[in-house]
Amino acid sequence: MQRVSGWYYDGHRFRAGTVGWEEDMVVEVRSGRARRSLAEGLIIPGLWNAHTHLGDAIVTQELKGTIEELVAPPHGLKHRVLAKAKDAAVISAMRRAMATMVRTGTTGFSDFREGGLKGLKLLYAAEAALPVRGIALGRPAGLSYDQREVAAILRASDGIAVSSYIDWPRDAIEKLAADVRRAKKIFAIHCSERVREEIDVVLDLKPAFLVHMVQATDADLERCADARVPIVVCPRSNAFFGMTPDIPRMLRQGVELRLGTDNAMINTPSLLREMEFAYRVARMNGGVPAREIVEMALRGGRLANPDAKPAIRVGERADLVILDLPGGPNGFASLVRASASDVRLVVSGGQQWPAPAPSVRDASMIRGRRRGAGRSTR
């Protein structure tokens, strides 16, 4: 069994104690410190990035222009760059973005993947090398409905997520959403980001969650709360285009909020940075407790497992982040000020990041295998 000690989050508050795991499951949560710990500090469940476009990491130039010019399909900058990029370059860019997530405490993500079936294959190739759990939401290559293409995407993905209702012909997006429902998979959609969209027609598509809603009215938010449809907010991305989500207003209307980093060409996919910015943006409209912001960064995991609790408990998956931060009742305040340098250890599905260095015995065995491999090829 591997153990870490310090202050762990039990779903309500931080408690002093030890957390132990075997393989990919937490098997011990108790008071008191272990005599031998891999790390000590503030212990939280792995963060979940509830909205990413990781393929956008291929775009590295300085960005200028409006939201339509940069990200709107089908002719926004990101779509033009992705269309011309080599597969290996896209995989490398996504892998780099995923490594940033793991290194900064994110052990799961939900990606809106462009490029049809091919785009999904590139995402899986990038993910295979890292201890991170992804929800892959594909989409058709164009803004049109093709039943065979949709069926192929649904077989290869966790569902389908599209840009916006207003980008699509109405009959096409309705057929698309109906196919996703029949397949019992996830349908998600951006909504009311550039302009306010009619919420009832969007909710009629039965989305699992919406993204942005910065242009939504109070009535729109109430409809989402009544329908129990969560909203993912991405404050840094919105701010880049001169907008900010009113987080306190959304919470007052009873909406469940989750936190995402959105386009990887605009933001590094670090939820630590997103939490800090979200907390500051919320203060502009009256503020919310730091705990609420932290829980927004944990709730996205419900997409992978609706029964999972955003807490460290026996029987939960061993996704843990240990940070060099003060614990106790001020743990939440510490987290919304945290940076990447505060992360001591990340455990994703029981795997440590950074991976432990091999022992002297293991290192000698590895060298021996390499020498043997070298002789056999002569």
C-alpha positions in Angstrom: 0.0 0.0 0.0 1.1 3.5 -0.8 0.3 6.4 1.6 0.2 10.2 1.8 -0.4 12.2 4.9 -1.5 15.7 5.9 -4.9 17.4 5.5 -7.4 15.5 3.3 -10.7 16.7 1.9 -13.6 14.4 3.1 -16.3 16.1 1.0 -17.2 18.6 3.7 -13.9 19.9 5.3 -10.2 19.1 5.6 -9.2 16.6 8.2 -5.8 15.7 9.5 -4.9 12.1 8.6 -3.5 9.6 6.1 -4.8 8.3 2.8 -3.7 4.9 1.4 -4.3 3.2 -1.9 -3.6 0.0 -3.6 -3.6 -0.3 -7.4 -6.2 2.2 -8.5 -8.5 2.4 -5.4 -8.4 4.3 -2.1 -8.4 1.6 0.6 -7.5 3.6 3.7 -8.6 6.9 5.1 -7.7 7.5 8.8 -6.6 10.0 11.3 -2.9 10.2 12.3 0.1 10.4 10.2 1.8 7.4 8.5 5.4 6.7 9.5 6.3 6.5 5.8 4.5 8.7 3.3 5.3 9.5 -0.3 4.4 13.1 0.4 2.8 15.3 3.0 0.6 18.4 2.5 -2.9 19.3 1.5 -4.6 16.3 -0.1 -7.5 16.8 -2.5 -9.2 14.5 -5.1 -7.8 14.9 -8.7 -9.2 18.0 -10.4 -11.5 17.5 -13.4 -11.2 19.9 -16.4 -14.8 20.0 -17.5 -14.3 21.6 -20.9 -11.3 21.5 -23.1 -10.3 21.8 -26.8 -6.9 20.2 -26.5 -6.3 20.0 -30.3 -6.1 23.8 -30.3 -2.7 23.5 -28.6 -1.3 23.2 -32.1 -1.9 26.9 -32.5 1.1 28.7 -31.0 1.1 32.1 -32.6 0.0 35.3 -30.9 -3.8 35.6 -31.2 -5.6 38.6 -32.6 -9.1 39.0 -33.8 -12.7 38.4 -32.6 -14.2 35.2 -31.2 -15.7 34.5 -34.7 -12.3 35.0 -36.4 -10.5 32.7 -34.0 -12.7 29.9 -32.9 -16.1 29.9 -34.8 -16.6 27.0 -37.3 -15.9 26.3 -40.0 -13.4 29.1 -40.9 -12.0 30.3 -37.6 -8.2 30.3 -37.2 -8.2 27.1 -35.1 -10.1 25.2 -37.7 -7.9 26.4 -40.6 -4.7 25.5 -38.6 -6.1 22.0 -37.6 -7.1 21.3 -41.2 -3.5 21.8 -42.4 -1.6 20.3 -39.5 0.2 17.0 -39.7 -1.2 14.2 -37.4 2.0 13.8 -35.5 2.1 17.5 -34.7 -1.5 17.5 -33.4 -0.8 14.5 -31.2 2.3 16.1 -29.8 0.5 19.3 -29.0 -2.3 17.5 -27.3 0.1 15.3 -25.3 1.9 18.5 -24.2 -1.4 20.0 -23.0 -2.4 16.8 -21.2 1.0 16.7 -19.5 0.4 20.2 -18.2 -2.9 19.1 -16.8 -1.5 16.1 -14.9 1.5 18.2 -13.7 -0.9 20.8 -12.2 -3.3 18.4 -10.5 -5.9 17.5 -13.2 -6.5 13.8 -13.5 -9.6 13.9 -15.8 -10.9 16.0 -18.6 -13.9 16.4 -21.0 -12.8 17.3 -24.5 -14.8 18.7 -27.4 -12.9 17.0 -30.2 -13.1 18.4 -33.7 -12.2 16.6 -36.9 -14.7 13.8 -37.0 -13.5 10.2 -36.5 -9.9 11.1 -37.3 -9.9 13.7 -34.6 -10.9 11.1 -32.0 -8.1 8.8 -33.1 -5.5 11.6 -32.6 -6.9 12.3 -29.1 -6.6 8.7 -28.1 -3.1 8.5 -29.4 -2.1 11.5 -27.3 -3.8 10.2 -24.2 -2.3 6.7 -24.3 1.1 7.9 -23.0 -0.2 9.7 -19.9 -2.0 8.8 -16.6 -5.1 10.9 -17.3 -8.7 9.9 -17.8 -10.5 11.6 -20.7 -14.1 11.9 -21.8 -13.9 12.1 -25.6 -16.8 14.0 -27.2 -16.5 13.9 -31.0 -18.4 15.8 -33.6 -19.0 15.6 -37.3 -16.4 17.0 -39.6 -18.8 19.6 -41.0 -22.0 21.4 -39.9 -24.3 18.8 -41.5 -25.9 15.6 -40.6 -24.7 12.3 -42.0 -26.2 9.3 -40.3 -23.3 7.0 -41.1 -20.7 9.5 -39.9 -22.6 10.1 -36.7 -22.9 6.3 -36.0 -19.2 5.9 -36.5 -18.4 8.7 -34.2 -20.7 7.4 -31.5 -19.1 3.9 -31.7 -15.7 5.5 -31.2 -16.5 8.1 -28.5 -18.2 8.9 -25.2 -20.7 11.1 -27.1 -21.0 14.1 -29.3 -20.5 17.8 -28.5 -21.0 20.7 -30.9 -20.2 24.3 -31.2 -23.5 26.1 -30.8 -27.2 25.6 -31.8 -27.1 28.7 -34.0 -24.2 27.3 -36.0 -26.3 24.3 -37.2 -29.4 23.8 -39.4 -32.2 23.1 -37.0 -33.3 19.8 -38.5 -29.6 18.5 -38.6 -28.8 19.3 -35.0 -32.1 17.7 -33.8 -31.3 14.5 -35.7 -27.8 14.5 -34.3 -29.0 14.9 -30.7 -31.7 12.2 -31.2 -29.0 9.7 -32.4 -26.9 10.4 -29.3 -29.9 9.8 -27.0 -30.6 6.5 -28.7 -27.0 5.5 -28.3 -27.3 6.4 -24.6 -24.3 8.6 -24.8 -23.4 12.2 -23.8 -24.6 15.2 -25.8 -23.2 18.6 -24.9 -23.2 22.0 -26.5 -21.9 25.5 -26.2 -24.7 28.0 -25.5 -25.1 31.8 -25.3 -21.4 32.6 -25.6 -21.3 35.0 -28.4 -25.0 36.0 -28.3 -28.0 34.9 -26.3 -29.6 31.8 -27.7 -33.2 30.5 -27.1 -32.7 28.2 -24.1 -35.9 26.1 -24.6 -34.8 24.9 -28.1 -31.4 24.0 -26.7 -32.8 22.2 -23.7 -35.1 20.3 -26.0 -32.0 18.6 -27.3 -31.5 17.0 -23.8 -27.9 18.0 -23.3 -25.9 16.5 -20.4 -24.3 20.0 -19.8 -24.0 23.4 -21.4 -20.8 25.5 -21.8 -20.4 29.2 -21.1 -23.9 30.8 -20.8 -22.4 34.3 -20.3 -25.2 35.9 -22.3 -27.9 34.1 -20.5 -30.8 35.8 -18.7 -31.9 35.0 -15.1 -34.9 33.1 -16.7 -32.5 31.1 -18.9 -30.5 30.1 -15.8 -33.6 29.1 -13.9 -34.7 26.9 -16.8 -31.3 25.1 -16.6 -31.6 24.7 -12.9 -35.2 23.3 -13.3 -34.0 20.9 -16.0 -30.9 19.9 -13.8 -28.5 20.7 -16.6 -25.1 21.8 -15.3 -23.2 24.7 -16.8 -19.4 24.7 -17.4 -17.9 28.1 -17.0 -14.5 29.0 -18.5 -13.7 32.5 -17.1 -10.2 32.9 -18.6 -11.4 32.1 -22.1 -14.4 34.4 -21.8 -12.2 37.2 -20.5 -9.9 36.9 -23.5 -12.9 37.9 -25.6 -14.0 40.7 -23.3 -16.7 38.8 -21.3 -16.9 37.3 -17.8 -19.4 34.9 -16.3 -21.4 36.2 -13.4 -20.7 33.2 -11.1 -22.6 34.5 -8.1 -25.7 35.1 -10.2 -25.6 31.7 -11.7 -25.4 30.1 -8.3 -28.2 32.2 -7.0 -30.4 30.8 -9.7 -29.6 27.3 -8.5 -27.4 26.1 -11.4 -24.8 23.5 -10.8 -21.5 25.0 -12.0 -18.4 23.2 -13.2 -15.0 24.6 -14.3 -13.2 24.2 -17.6 -10.2 25.9 -19.3 -11.6 25.8 -22.9 -9.3 26.5 -25.9 -5.7 25.3 -25.3 -4.5 27.9 -27.7 -5.9 30.7 -25.4 -5.2 29.2 -22.0 -2.9 26.6 -20.5 -5.2 23.8 -19.3 -4.4 24.4 -15.7 -7.3 24.3 -13.3 -5.2 25.9 -10.6 -5.0 29.0 -12.7 -8.6 28.7 -13.6 -9.7 28.5 -10.0 -7.7 31.5 -9.0 -9.2 33.6 -11.9 -12.7 32.3 -11.3 -12.5 33.4 -7.6 -11.3 36.9 -8.6 -14.0 37.2 -11.3 -16.7 36.1 -8.8 -15.5 38.9 -6.4 -16.4 41.4 -9.1 -20.0 40.4 -8.7 -20.2 40.0 -4.9 -18.0 36.9 -4.5 -18.5 33.3 -3.5 -16.8 31.2 -0.9 -13.4 29.7 -2.0 -14.9 26.2 -1.3 -17.5 26.7 -4.1 -14.8 27.4 -6.6 -12.8 24.4 -5.6 -15.9 22.1 -5.8 -16.6 23.5 -9.3 -13.1 22.1 -10.3 -14.1 18.7 -8.9 -17.7 18.2 -10.1 -16.8 17.5 -13.7 -15.9 14.0 -12.6 -19.6 13.2 -12.4 -19.6 12.9 -16.1 -17.3 9.8 -15.9 -19.1 8.4 -12.8 -22.4 10.0 -11.7 -22.2 8.1 -8.4 -18.6 9.3 -7.5 -18.3 11.8 -4.7 -15.9 14.8 -5.0 -14.2 13.6 -1.8 -11.4 11.3 -0.6 -13.2 8.2 0.6 -12.5 4.5 0.8 -13.7 2.8 -2.4 -13.2 5.9 -4.6 -10.7 5.9 -7.5 -7.1 6.7 -6.4 -7.0 10.2 -8.0 -5.2 12.4 -5.5 -3.3 15.7 -5.6 -0.9 16.6 -2.7 0.1 20.2 -2.5 2.6 22.1 -0.3 -0.1 24.3 1.2 -1.5 24.9 4.7 -4.4 22.7 5.7 -7.1 23.0 8.3 -10.2 25.3 7.8 -8.2 27.6 5.5 -7.5 24.8 3.0 -9.9 26.2 0.4 -8.5 29.7 0.6 -5.0 28.2 0.1 -6.2 26.3 -3.0 -7.6 29.4 -4.9 -4.1 30.9 -4.5 -2.2 27.8 -5.5 0.3 27.5 -8.3 2.0 24.7 -10.2 5.0 24.9 -8.0 2.9 23.9 -4.9 2.1 20.5 -6.4 4.2 17.9 -4.7 2.6 14.7 -6.1 -0.2 13.7 -8.4 -1.7 10.2 -8.3 -4.0 9.3 -11.2 -5.7 5.9 -11.1 -3.0 4.8 -8.6 -0.1 5.9 -10.9 2.3 8.5 -9.5 3.3 11.7 -11.4 6.1 12.3 -11.6 6.8 8.6 -11.8 9.1 7.4 -9.1 12.7 6.9 -10.1 13.8 3.3 -10.3 15.7 1.8 -7.4 19.4 0.9 -7.7 18.4 -2.7 -8.2 15.8 -1.8 -10.8 18.2 0.5 -12.6 20.9 -2.2 -12.8 18.3 -4.7 -14.2 17.3 -2.1 -16.9 20.9 -1.5 -17.9 21.5 -5.3 -18.1 18.4 -5.7 -20.4 19.7 -2.9 -22.6 23.2 -4.4 -22.8 21.6 -7.8 -23.7 19.4 -6.1 -26.3 22.4 -4.4 -27.8 24.3 -7.8 -28.2 21.4 -9.5 -29.8 21.2 -7.0 -32.6 24.7 -7.4 -33.9 
